[in-house]
Amino acid sequence: MIQLILYSLIMTTTIIFLNMI
């Protein structure tokens, strides 16, 4: 369950980071 939250957080951060480039 915690792994799913961590995975979602990482994916969201990655998408935001890619959008800023």
C-alpha positions as CSV (number, residue, x, y, z in Angstrom):
1,M,0.0,0.0,0.0
2,I,2.8,2.4,0.9
3,Q,4.7,1.4,-2.2
4,L,1.7,2.4,-4.3
5,I,1.7,5.8,-2.7
6,L,5.4,6.2,-3.2
7,Y,5.1,5.1,-6.9
8,S,2.3,7.7,-7.5
9,L,4.3,10.4,-5.8
10,I,7.4,9.6,-8.0
11,M,5.4,9.5,-11.2
12,T,3.7,12.8,-10.4
13,T,7.0,14.5,-9.6
14,T,8.5,13.1,-12.8
15,I,5.7,14.4,-14.9
16,I,5.9,17.8,-13.3
17,F,9.6,17.9,-13.8
18,L,9.3,16.9,-17.5
19,N,6.6,19.6,-18.0
20,M,9.0,22.3,-16.7
21,I,11.7,21.5,-19.2
